[in-house]
Amino acid sequence: MRHLTTSEYAPRLRSRLAREQQLARDAVERGWPREVERHNAIADRISGLLEDLGESTEPGPDDHC
């Protein structure tokens, strides 16, 4: 069975996107290129999911972890 992501998960996805972007920036500062790559790949996947749902990638007031 495949999990389908719906718009109701958009706030959680945006929160996760912000966290992955934060972790990527931290990895840059620490000089950890593989971690930068990993967090950016996850962020790209989350951005793609939000785009597929027609949702913004910008944080909103209802976004939470």
mmCIF file of the N, C-alpha and C atoms, coordinates in Angstrom:
data_MODEL
# 
_entry.id   MODEL 
# 
loop_
_atom_site.group_PDB 
_atom_site.id 
_atom_site.type_symbol 
_atom_site.label_atom_id 
_atom_site.label_alt_id 
_atom_site.label_comp_id 
_atom_site.label_asym_id 
_atom_site.label_entity_id 
_atom_site.label_seq_id 
_atom_site.pdbx_PDB_ins_code 
_atom_site.Cartn_x 
_atom_site.Cartn_y 
_atom_site.Cartn_z 
_atom_site.occupancy 
_atom_site.B_iso_or_equiv 
_atom_site.pdbx_formal_charge 
_atom_site.auth_seq_id 
_atom_site.auth_comp_id 
_atom_site.auth_asym_id 
_atom_site.auth_atom_id 
_atom_site.pdbx_PDB_model_num 
ATOM 1   N N  . MET A 1 1  ? 0.838  -1.176 0.000  1.00 0.00 ? 1  MET A N  1 
ATOM 2   C CA . MET A 1 1  ? 0.000  0.000  0.000  1.00 0.00 ? 1  MET A CA 1 
ATOM 3   C C  . MET A 1 1  ? 0.885  1.243  0.000  1.00 0.00 ? 1  MET A C  1 
ATOM 4   N N  . ARG A 1 2  ? 0.551  2.190  -0.828 1.00 0.00 ? 2  ARG A N  1 
ATOM 5   C CA . ARG A 1 2  ? 1.337  3.407  -0.948 1.00 0.00 ? 2  ARG A CA 1 
ATOM 6   C C  . ARG A 1 2  ? 0.686  4.534  -0.147 1.00 0.00 ? 2  ARG A C  1 
ATOM 7   N N  . HIS A 1 3  ? 1.515  5.289  0.553  1.00 0.00 ? 3  HIS A N  1 
ATOM 8   C CA . HIS A 1 3  ? 1.022  6.429  1.328  1.00 0.00 ? 3  HIS A CA 1 
ATOM 9   C C  . HIS A 1 3  ? 0.818  7.611  0.386  1.00 0.00 ? 3  HIS A C  1 
ATOM 10  N N  . LEU A 1 4  ? -0.324 8.247  0.465  1.00 0.00 ? 4  LEU A N  1 
ATOM 11  C CA . LEU A 1 4  ? -0.603 9.436  -0.332 1.00 0.00 ? 4  LEU A CA 1 
ATOM 12  C C  . LEU A 1 4  ? -0.587 10.659 0.572  1.00 0.00 ? 4  LEU A C  1 
ATOM 13  N N  . THR A 1 5  ? 0.185  11.660 0.183  1.00 0.00 ? 5  THR A N  1 
ATOM 14  C CA . THR A 1 5  ? 0.253  12.895 0.944  1.00 0.00 ? 5  THR A CA 1 
ATOM 15  C C  . THR A 1 5  ? -0.849 13.827 0.460  1.00 0.00 ? 5  THR A C  1 
ATOM 16  N N  . THR A 1 6  ? -1.585 14.403 1.392  1.00 0.00 ? 6  THR A N  1 
ATOM 17  C CA . THR A 1 6  ? -2.667 15.325 1.053  1.00 0.00 ? 6  THR A CA 1 
ATOM 18  C C  . THR A 1 6  ? -2.343 16.718 1.578  1.00 0.00 ? 6  THR A C  1 
ATOM 19  N N  . SER A 1 7  ? -3.129 17.695 1.146  1.00 0.00 ? 7  SER A N  1 
ATOM 20  C CA . SER A 1 7  ? -2.904 19.088 1.543  1.00 0.00 ? 7  SER A CA 1 
ATOM 21  C C  . SER A 1 7  ? -2.961 19.301 3.048  1.00 0.00 ? 7  SER A C  1 
ATOM 22  N N  . GLU A 1 8  ? -3.650 18.428 3.765  1.00 0.00 ? 8  GLU A N  1 
ATOM 23  C CA . GLU A 1 8  ? -3.724 18.609 5.218  1.00 0.00 ? 8  GLU A CA 1 
ATOM 24  C C  . GLU A 1 8  ? -2.346 18.452 5.874  1.00 0.00 ? 8  GLU A C  1 
ATOM 25  N N  . TYR A 1 9  ? -1.408 17.832 5.180  1.00 0.00 ? 9  TYR A N  1 
ATOM 26  C CA . TYR A 1 9  ? -0.052 17.664 5.705  1.00 0.00 ? 9  TYR A CA 1 
ATOM 27  C C  . TYR A 1 9  ? 0.882  18.812 5.315  1.00 0.00 ? 9  TYR A C  1 
ATOM 28  N N  . ALA A 1 10 ? 0.397  19.770 4.520  1.00 0.00 ? 10 ALA A N  1 
ATOM 29  C CA . ALA A 1 10 ? 1.249  20.861 4.043  1.00 0.00 ? 10 ALA A CA 1 
ATOM 30  C C  . ALA A 1 10 ? 1.923  21.631 5.179  1.00 0.00 ? 10 ALA A C  1 
ATOM 31  N N  . PRO A 1 11 ? 1.215  21.997 6.245  1.00 0.00 ? 11 PRO A N  1 
ATOM 32  C CA . PRO A 1 11 ? 1.907  22.718 7.326  1.00 0.00 ? 11 PRO A CA 1 
ATOM 33  C C  . PRO A 1 11 ? 3.061  21.912 7.926  1.00 0.00 ? 11 PRO A C  1 
ATOM 34  N N  . ARG A 1 12 ? 2.855  20.636 8.106  1.00 0.00 ? 12 ARG A N  1 
ATOM 35  C CA . ARG A 1 12 ? 3.911  19.782 8.662  1.00 0.00 ? 12 ARG A CA 1 
ATOM 36  C C  . ARG A 1 12 ? 5.076  19.662 7.670  1.00 0.00 ? 12 ARG A C  1 
ATOM 37  N N  . LEU A 1 13 ? 4.762  19.561 6.390  1.00 0.00 ? 13 LEU A N  1 
ATOM 38  C CA . LEU A 1 13 ? 5.812  19.486 5.371  1.00 0.00 ? 13 LEU A CA 1 
ATOM 39  C C  . LEU A 1 13 ? 6.619  20.776 5.329  1.00 0.00 ? 13 LEU A C  1 
ATOM 40  N N  . ARG A 1 14 ? 5.941  21.926 5.418  1.00 0.00 ? 14 ARG A N  1 
ATOM 41  C CA . ARG A 1 14 ? 6.665  23.207 5.409  1.00 0.00 ? 14 ARG A CA 1 
ATOM 42  C C  . ARG A 1 14 ? 7.570  23.329 6.629  1.00 0.00 ? 14 ARG A C  1 
ATOM 43  N N  . SER A 1 15 ? 7.100  22.861 7.767  1.00 0.00 ? 15 SER A N  1 
ATOM 44  C CA . SER A 1 15 ? 7.920  22.881 8.975  1.00 0.00 ? 15 SER A CA 1 
ATOM 45  C C  . SER A 1 15 ? 9.153  21.995 8.800  1.00 0.00 ? 15 SER A C  1 
ATOM 46  N N  . ARG A 1 16 ? 8.954  20.833 8.237  1.00 0.00 ? 16 ARG A N  1 
ATOM 47  C CA . ARG A 1 16 ? 10.076 19.911 7.985  1.00 0.00 ? 16 ARG A CA 1 
ATOM 48  C C  . ARG A 1 16 ? 11.045 20.505 6.963  1.00 0.00 ? 16 ARG A C  1 
ATOM 49  N N  . LEU A 1 17 ? 10.503 21.185 5.946  1.00 0.00 ? 17 LEU A N  1 
ATOM 50  C CA . LEU A 1 17 ? 11.340 21.838 4.940  1.00 0.00 ? 17 LEU A CA 1 
ATOM 51  C C  . LEU A 1 17 ? 12.238 22.884 5.599  1.00 0.00 ? 17 LEU A C  1 
ATOM 52  N N  . ALA A 1 18 ? 11.650 23.712 6.451  1.00 0.00 ? 18 ALA A N  1 
ATOM 53  C CA . ALA A 1 18 ? 12.435 24.743 7.138  1.00 0.00 ? 18 ALA A CA 1 
ATOM 54  C C  . ALA A 1 18 ? 13.535 24.105 7.986  1.00 0.00 ? 18 ALA A C  1 
ATOM 55  N N  . ARG A 1 19 ? 13.223 23.002 8.642  1.00 0.00 ? 19 ARG A N  1 
ATOM 56  C CA . ARG A 1 19 ? 14.214 22.313 9.480  1.00 0.00 ? 19 ARG A CA 1 
ATOM 57  C C  . ARG A 1 19 ? 15.357 21.753 8.637  1.00 0.00 ? 19 ARG A C  1 
ATOM 58  N N  . GLU A 1 20 ? 15.027 21.136 7.513  1.00 0.00 ? 20 GLU A N  1 
ATOM 59  C CA . GLU A 1 20 ? 16.070 20.585 6.638  1.00 0.00 ? 20 GLU A CA 1 
ATOM 60  C C  . GLU A 1 20 ? 16.952 21.701 6.083  1.00 0.00 ? 20 GLU A C  1 
ATOM 61  N N  . GLN A 1 21 ? 16.358 22.842 5.744  1.00 0.00 ? 21 GLN A N  1 
ATOM 62  C CA . GLN A 1 21 ? 17.140 23.972 5.251  1.00 0.00 ? 21 GLN A CA 1 
ATOM 63  C C  . GLN A 1 21 ? 18.068 24.495 6.343  1.00 0.00 ? 21 GLN A C  1 
ATOM 64  N N  . GLN A 1 22 ? 17.560 24.538 7.580  1.00 0.00 ? 22 GLN A N  1 
ATOM 65  C CA . GLN A 1 22 ? 18.379 24.964 8.710  1.00 0.00 ? 22 GLN A CA 1 
ATOM 66  C C  . GLN A 1 22 ? 19.545 23.995 8.930  1.00 0.00 ? 22 GLN A C  1 
ATOM 67  N N  . LEU A 1 23 ? 19.262 22.709 8.861  1.00 0.00 ? 23 LEU A N  1 
ATOM 68  C CA . LEU A 1 23 ? 20.311 21.705 9.038  1.00 0.00 ? 23 LEU A CA 1 
ATOM 69  C C  . LEU A 1 23 ? 21.353 21.783 7.919  1.00 0.00 ? 23 LEU A C  1 
ATOM 70  N N  . ALA A 1 24 ? 20.922 22.074 6.700  1.00 0.00 ? 24 ALA A N  1 
ATOM 71  C CA . ALA A 1 24 ? 21.862 22.219 5.582  1.00 0.00 ? 24 ALA A CA 1 
ATOM 72  C C  . ALA A 1 24 ? 22.785 23.415 5.817  1.00 0.00 ? 24 ALA A C  1 
ATOM 73  N N  . ARG A 1 25 ? 22.213 24.533 6.279  1.00 0.00 ? 25 ARG A N  1 
ATOM 74  C CA . ARG A 1 25 ? 23.041 25.714 6.568  1.00 0.00 ? 25 ARG A CA 1 
ATOM 75  C C  . ARG A 1 25 ? 24.054 25.408 7.674  1.00 0.00 ? 25 ARG A C  1 
ATOM 76  N N  . ASP A 1 26 ? 23.614 24.703 8.693  1.00 0.00 ? 26 ASP A N  1 
ATOM 77  C CA . ASP A 1 26 ? 24.506 24.322 9.785  1.00 0.00 ? 26 ASP A CA 1 
ATOM 78  C C  . ASP A 1 26 ? 25.643 23.435 9.269  1.00 0.00 ? 26 ASP A C  1 
ATOM 79  N N  . ALA A 1 27 ? 25.305 22.510 8.393  1.00 0.00 ? 27 ALA A N  1 
ATOM 80  C CA . ALA A 1 27 ? 26.322 21.614 7.834  1.00 0.00 ? 27 ALA A CA 1 
ATOM 81  C C  . ALA A 1 27 ? 27.337 22.384 6.992  1.00 0.00 ? 27 ALA A C  1 
ATOM 82  N N  . VAL A 1 28 ? 26.873 23.415 6.270  1.00 0.00 ? 28 VAL A N  1 
ATOM 83  C CA . VAL A 1 28 ? 27.793 24.261 5.502  1.00 0.00 ? 28 VAL A CA 1 
ATOM 84  C C  . VAL A 1 28 ? 28.790 24.918 6.457  1.00 0.00 ? 28 VAL A C  1 
ATOM 85  N N  . GLU A 1 29 ? 28.258 25.495 7.539  1.00 0.00 ? 29 GLU A N  1 
ATOM 86  C CA . GLU A 1 29 ? 29.117 26.179 8.513  1.00 0.00 ? 29 GLU A CA 1 
ATOM 87  C C  . GLU A 1 29 ? 30.132 25.233 9.146  1.00 0.00 ? 29 GLU A C  1 
ATOM 88  N N  . ARG A 1 30 ? 29.764 23.973 9.296  1.00 0.00 ? 30 ARG A N  1 
ATOM 89  C CA . ARG A 1 30 ? 30.656 22.997 9.923  1.00 0.00 ? 30 ARG A CA 1 
ATOM 90  C C  . ARG A 1 30 ? 31.588 22.310 8.914  1.00 0.00 ? 30 ARG A C  1 
ATOM 91  N N  . GLY A 1 31 ? 31.378 22.602 7.627  1.00 0.00 ? 31 GLY A N  1 
ATOM 92  C CA . GLY A 1 31 ? 32.235 21.993 6.614  1.00 0.00 ? 31 GLY A CA 1 
ATOM 93  C C  . GLY A 1 31 ? 31.940 20.525 6.370  1.00 0.00 ? 31 GLY A C  1 
ATOM 94  N N  . TRP A 1 32 ? 30.666 20.151 6.420  1.00 0.00 ? 32 TRP A N  1 
ATOM 95  C CA . TRP A 1 32 ? 30.237 18.763 6.233  1.00 0.00 ? 32 TRP A CA 1 
ATOM 96  C C  . TRP A 1 32 ? 29.507 18.614 4.900  1.00 0.00 ? 32 TRP A C  1 
ATOM 97  N N  . PRO A 1 33 ? 30.223 18.484 3.798  1.00 0.00 ? 33 PRO A N  1 
ATOM 98  C CA . PRO A 1 33 ? 29.587 18.472 2.475  1.00 0.00 ? 33 PRO A CA 1 
ATOM 99  C C  . PRO A 1 33 ? 28.567 17.349 2.264  1.00 0.00 ? 33 PRO A C  1 
ATOM 100 N N  . ARG A 1 34 ? 28.799 16.175 2.801  1.00 0.00 ? 34 ARG A N  1 
ATOM 101 C CA . ARG A 1 34 ? 27.833 15.070 2.615  1.00 0.00 ? 34 ARG A CA 1 
ATOM 102 C C  . ARG A 1 34 ? 26.522 15.368 3.332  1.00 0.00 ? 34 ARG A C  1 
ATOM 103 N N  . GLU A 1 35 ? 26.606 15.987 4.502  1.00 0.00 ? 35 GLU A N  1 
ATOM 104 C CA . GLU A 1 35 ? 25.392 16.360 5.234  1.00 0.00 ? 35 GLU A CA 1 
ATOM 105 C C  . GLU A 1 35 ? 24.644 17.474 4.507  1.00 0.00 ? 35 GLU A C  1 
ATOM 106 N N  . VAL A 1 36 ? 25.390 18.413 3.924  1.00 0.00 ? 36 VAL A N  1 
ATOM 107 C CA . VAL A 1 36 ? 24.757 19.469 3.118  1.00 0.00 ? 36 VAL A CA 1 
ATOM 108 C C  . VAL A 1 36 ? 23.975 18.821 1.985  1.00 0.00 ? 36 VAL A C  1 
ATOM 109 N N  . GLU A 1 37 ? 24.620 17.901 1.288  1.00 0.00 ? 37 GLU A N  1 
ATOM 110 C CA . GLU A 1 37 ? 23.984 17.204 0.167  1.00 0.00 ? 37 GLU A CA 1 
ATOM 111 C C  . GLU A 1 37 ? 22.734 16.446 0.624  1.00 0.00 ? 37 GLU A C  1 
ATOM 112 N N  . ARG A 1 38 ? 22.847 15.753 1.732  1.00 0.00 ? 38 ARG A N  1 
ATOM 113 C CA . ARG A 1 38 ? 21.724 14.957 2.241  1.00 0.00 ? 38 ARG A CA 1 
ATOM 114 C C  . ARG A 1 38 ? 20.530 15.835 2.617  1.00 0.00 ? 38 ARG A C  1 
ATOM 115 N N  . HIS A 1 39 ? 20.784 16.890 3.376  1.00 0.00 ? 39 HIS A N  1 
ATOM 116 C CA . HIS A 1 39 ? 19.684 17.760 3.805  1.00 0.00 ? 39 HIS A CA 1 
ATOM 117 C C  . HIS A 1 39 ? 19.078 18.513 2.622  1.00 0.00 ? 39 HIS A C  1 
ATOM 118 N N  . ASN A 1 40 ? 19.907 18.915 1.665  1.00 0.00 ? 40 ASN A N  1 
ATOM 119 C CA . ASN A 1 40 ? 19.372 19.581 0.478  1.00 0.00 ? 40 ASN A CA 1 
ATOM 120 C C  . ASN A 1 40 ? 18.521 18.630 -0.358 1.00 0.00 ? 40 ASN A C  1 
ATOM 121 N N  . ALA A 1 41 ? 18.916 17.373 -0.445 1.00 0.00 ? 41 ALA A N  1 
ATOM 122 C CA . ALA A 1 41 ? 18.129 16.386 -1.195 1.00 0.00 ? 41 ALA A CA 1 
ATOM 123 C C  . ALA A 1 41 ? 16.764 16.176 -0.537 1.00 0.00 ? 41 ALA A C  1 
ATOM 124 N N  . ILE A 1 42 ? 16.742 16.098 0.781  1.00 0.00 ? 42 ILE A N  1 
ATOM 125 C CA . ILE A 1 42 ? 15.470 15.945 1.491  1.00 0.00 ? 42 ILE A CA 1 
ATOM 126 C C  . ILE A 1 42 ? 14.610 17.190 1.286  1.00 0.00 ? 42 ILE A C  1 
ATOM 127 N N  . ALA A 1 43 ? 15.216 18.368 1.398  1.00 0.00 ? 43 ALA A N  1 
ATOM 128 C CA . ALA A 1 43 ? 14.479 19.620 1.201  1.00 0.00 ? 43 ALA A CA 1 
ATOM 129 C C  . ALA A 1 43 ? 13.902 19.688 -0.211 1.00 0.00 ? 43 ALA A C  1 
ATOM 130 N N  . ASP A 1 44 ? 14.670 19.254 -1.202 1.00 0.00 ? 44 ASP A N  1 
ATOM 131 C CA . ASP A 1 44 ? 14.175 19.246 -2.587 1.00 0.00 ? 44 ASP A CA 1 
ATOM 132 C C  . ASP A 1 44 ? 12.979 18.318 -2.736 1.00 0.00 ? 44 ASP A C  1 
ATOM 133 N N  . ARG A 1 45 ? 13.036 17.165 -2.093 1.00 0.00 ? 45 ARG A N  1 
ATOM 134 C CA . ARG A 1 45 ? 11.916 16.209 -2.159 1.00 0.00 ? 45 ARG A CA 1 
ATOM 135 C C  . ARG A 1 45 ? 10.664 16.791 -1.502 1.00 0.00 ? 45 ARG A C  1 
ATOM 136 N N  . ILE A 1 46 ? 10.828 17.424 -0.362 1.00 0.00 ? 46 ILE A N  1 
ATOM 137 C CA . ILE A 1 46 ? 9.693  18.040 0.329  1.00 0.00 ? 46 ILE A CA 1 
ATOM 138 C C  . ILE A 1 46 ? 9.123  19.181 -0.511 1.00 0.00 ? 46 ILE A C  1 
ATOM 139 N N  . SER A 1 47 ? 9.994  19.995 -1.104 1.00 0.00 ? 47 SER A N  1 
ATOM 140 C CA . SER A 1 47 ? 9.527  21.077 -1.978 1.00 0.00 ? 47 SER A CA 1 
ATOM 141 C C  . SER A 1 47 ? 8.723  20.518 -3.138 1.00 0.00 ? 47 SER A C  1 
ATOM 142 N N  . GLY A 1 48 ? 9.191  19.411 -3.700 1.00 0.00 ? 48 GLY A N  1 
ATOM 143 C CA . GLY A 1 48 ? 8.467  18.765 -4.793 1.00 0.00 ? 48 GLY A CA 1 
ATOM 144 C C  . GLY A 1 48 ? 7.102  18.269 -4.363 1.00 0.00 ? 48 GLY A C  1 
ATOM 145 N N  . LEU A 1 49 ? 7.016  17.700 -3.170 1.00 0.00 ? 49 LEU A N  1 
ATOM 146 C CA . LEU A 1 49 ? 5.718  17.247 -2.651 1.00 0.00 ? 49 LEU A CA 1 
ATOM 147 C C  . LEU A 1 49 ? 4.762  18.423 -2.489 1.00 0.00 ? 49 LEU A C  1 
ATOM 148 N N  . LEU A 1 50 ? 5.261  19.520 -1.923 1.00 0.00 ? 50 LEU A N  1 
ATOM 149 C CA . LEU A 1 50 ? 4.417  20.701 -1.750 1.00 0.00 ? 50 LEU A CA 1 
ATOM 150 C C  . LEU A 1 50 ? 3.962  21.247 -3.104 1.00 0.00 ? 50 LEU A C  1 
ATOM 151 N N  . GLU A 1 51 ? 4.875  21.271 -4.068 1.00 0.00 ? 51 GLU A N  1 
ATOM 152 C CA . GLU A 1 51 ? 4.531  21.736 -5.418 1.00 0.00 ? 51 GLU A CA 1 
ATOM 153 C C  . GLU A 1 51 ? 3.466  20.838 -6.040 1.00 0.00 ? 51 GLU A C  1 
ATOM 154 N N  . ASP A 1 52 ? 3.621  19.533 -5.893 1.00 0.00 ? 52 ASP A N  1 
ATOM 155 C CA . ASP A 1 52 ? 2.632  18.586 -6.422 1.00 0.00 ? 52 ASP A CA 1 
ATOM 156 C C  . ASP A 1 52 ? 1.253  18.811 -5.814 1.00 0.00 ? 52 ASP A C  1 
ATOM 157 N N  . LEU A 1 53 ? 1.229  19.256 -4.559 1.00 0.00 ? 53 LEU A N  1 
ATOM 158 C CA . LEU A 1 53 ? -0.040 19.521 -3.873 1.00 0.00 ? 53 LEU A CA 1 
ATOM 159 C C  . LEU A 1 53 ? -0.588 20.912 -4.178 1.00 0.00 ? 53 LEU A C  1 
ATOM 160 N N  . GLY A 1 54 ? 0.194  21.723 -4.913 1.00 0.00 ? 54 GLY A N  1 
ATOM 161 C CA . GLY A 1 54 ? -0.221 23.094 -5.198 1.00 0.00 ? 54 GLY A CA 1 
ATOM 162 C C  . GLY A 1 54 ? -0.104 23.993 -3.980 1.00 0.00 ? 54 GLY A C  1 
ATOM 163 N N  . GLU A 1 55 ? 0.795  23.639 -3.074 1.00 0.00 ? 55 GLU A N  1 
ATOM 164 C CA . GLU A 1 55 ? 0.980  24.374 -1.822 1.00 0.00 ? 55 GLU A CA 1 
ATOM 165 C C  . GLU A 1 55 ? 2.263  25.201 -1.874 1.00 0.00 ? 55 GLU A C  1 
ATOM 166 N N  . SER A 1 56 ? 2.277  26.272 -1.110 1.00 0.00 ? 56 SER A N  1 
ATOM 167 C CA . SER A 1 56 ? 3.442  27.136 -1.005 1.00 0.00 ? 56 SER A CA 1 
ATOM 168 C C  . SER A 1 56 ? 4.533  26.460 -0.170 1.00 0.00 ? 56 SER A C  1 
ATOM 169 N N  . THR A 1 57 ? 5.770  26.816 -0.463 1.00 0.00 ? 57 THR A N  1 
ATOM 170 C CA . THR A 1 57 ? 6.886  26.342 0.362  1.00 0.00 ? 57 THR A CA 1 
ATOM 171 C C  . THR A 1 57 ? 7.210  27.347 1.467  1.00 0.00 ? 57 THR A C  1 
ATOM 172 N N  . GLU A 1 58 ? 6.551  28.506 1.445  1.00 0.00 ? 58 GLU A N  1 
ATOM 173 C CA . GLU A 1 58 ? 6.780  29.531 2.459  1.00 0.00 ? 58 GLU A CA 1 
ATOM 174 C C  . GLU A 1 58 ? 6.063  29.158 3.755  1.00 0.00 ? 58 GLU A C  1 
ATOM 175 N N  . PRO A 1 59 ? 6.713  29.359 4.902  1.00 0.00 ? 59 PRO A N  1 
ATOM 176 C CA . PRO A 1 59 ? 6.074  29.032 6.182  1.00 0.00 ? 59 PRO A CA 1 
ATOM 177 C C  . PRO A 1 59 ? 4.784  29.820 6.383  1.00 0.00 ? 59 PRO A C  1 
ATOM 178 N N  . GLY A 1 60 ? 3.821  29.173 7.000  1.00 0.00 ? 60 GLY A N  1 
ATOM 179 C CA . GLY A 1 60 ? 2.544  29.806 7.292  1.00 0.00 ? 60 GLY A CA 1 
ATOM 180 C C  . GLY A 1 60 ? 2.250  29.776 8.781  1.00 0.00 ? 60 GLY A C  1 
ATOM 181 N N  . PRO A 1 61 ? 1.182  30.455 9.200  1.00 0.00 ? 61 PRO A N  1 
ATOM 182 C CA . PRO A 1 61 ? 0.862  30.543 10.633 1.00 0.00 ? 61 PRO A CA 1 
ATOM 183 C C  . PRO A 1 61 ? 0.465  29.207 11.260 1.00 0.00 ? 61 PRO A C  1 
ATOM 184 N N  . ASP A 1 62 ? -0.002 28.264 10.444 1.00 0.00 ? 62 ASP A N  1 
ATOM 185 C CA . ASP A 1 62 ? -0.440 26.972 10.981 1.00 0.00 ? 62 ASP A CA 1 
ATOM 186 C C  . ASP A 1 62 ? 0.638  25.898 10.926 1.00 0.00 ? 62 ASP A C  1 
ATOM 187 N N  . ASP A 1 63 ? 1.834  26.265 10.485 1.00 0.00 ? 63 ASP A N  1 
ATOM 188 C CA . ASP A 1 63 ? 2.904  25.277 10.350 1.00 0.00 ? 63 ASP A CA 1 
ATOM 189 C C  . ASP A 1 63 ? 3.431  24.894 11.724 1.00 0.00 ? 63 ASP A C  1 
ATOM 190 N N  . HIS A 1 64 ? 3.671  23.597 11.895 1.00 0.00 ? 64 HIS A N  1 
ATOM 191 C CA . HIS A 1 64 ? 4.139  23.068 13.167 1.00 0.00 ? 64 HIS A CA 1 
ATOM 192 C C  . HIS A 1 64 ? 4.910  21.784 12.932 1.00 0.00 ? 64 HIS A C  1 
ATOM 193 N N  . CYS A 1 65 ? 5.607  21.348 13.937 1.00 0.00 ? 65 CYS A N  1 
ATOM 194 C CA . CYS A 1 65 ? 6.362  20.090 13.846 1.00 0.00 ? 65 CYS A CA 1 
ATOM 195 C C  . CYS A 1 65 ? 5.487  18.928 14.218 1.00 0.00 ? 65 CYS A C  1 
# 
